[in-house]
């Protein structure tokens, strides 16, 4: 809750392979990221303008390599902010990176778990598995970072049983405190 200054770390998506995404759109396909020093300069300018230290990095999926550089720059400059962003649950988010992100002010991430089915994750070319999601979520949890999962149902070829199994996987993630919240929506082709 509250006010969040919004800033994009990059233009486009560094992954841009998910089959459900319109990767032909310019804001997805043409990936170009800012330099961490320039981002920190902008963050400091926004703090001076707004007097708020809360930031939402609005990227579709914040690039882990850039997040590492930005976190180091924030820590080195002693810039105290709270921030959150959208991520992919990928292996780059190891325990050390998650601890660094927390040290730099990261309080939460939102990630696309999408269908919670390994078969469908492969079909949509998501580049992660349920096991990887659990490992990444565990790394964020150990760092004290809250995790929100975005999910969808009704993806083409998804069976009723796969939807039920996905519900069970999400239940287990909640039971094991690997996610703090989730939002499920019906898949719609655009």
Helices and strands as residue ranges (DSSP letters): E 5-7, E 10-11, H 26-29, E 32-33, H 36-50, E 54-57, H 64-77, E 82-87, H 95-103, E 106-114, H 118-123, H 130-142, E 146-153, H 160-175, E 181-186
